[in-house]
């Protein structure tokens, strides 16, 4: 079985991006959502993408942005993939020309399989905790048993997010066996500021899961 990949999301500086990549991150996430404390400017994002180079996947996170605005941001920064973390519909996604990950915020009533099926062109599906007022970044977990077993289907690239930290990441990976895990607040000393020790420890624990 291939090892689970790691995405460090919500990076706001070149320094933190270098720390993440040097620690072994496979991907980094840049937030382009003004209401987030982790939102970055086009200029900083462009510098981060240039610094980490072509062999680290760069992901731009958007929430209910106009498609034209999103595509322009992709062109100006050079991010490889976009992550749709809002209320974007299947019709919206059909307008996309950039590969995208679809975030699915798992509420108690969410039919996860149906939510995945609604976005057949997605490059992957990011499972996050549902919150009535916030689009991710809550530091809250959801019931991993809701998606356990889904990752065994090779047609589903499943990315586990939501409240992950050094304290629960081993259990999370063992329970779900996702393609990748995504962490933001769980490796921070403050919103938007990554803790180098936590970043290294998180990635090391993922790599050591049997």
Helices and strands as residue ranges (DSSP letters): E 5-8, H 14-22, E 27-31, H 42-52, E 57-62, H 67-77, E 81-84, H 90-93, E 100-106, H 112-117, E 124-129, G 144-146, G 150-152, E 158-160, H 169-176, E 180-183, G 185-187, E 188-190, E 193-194, H 196-207
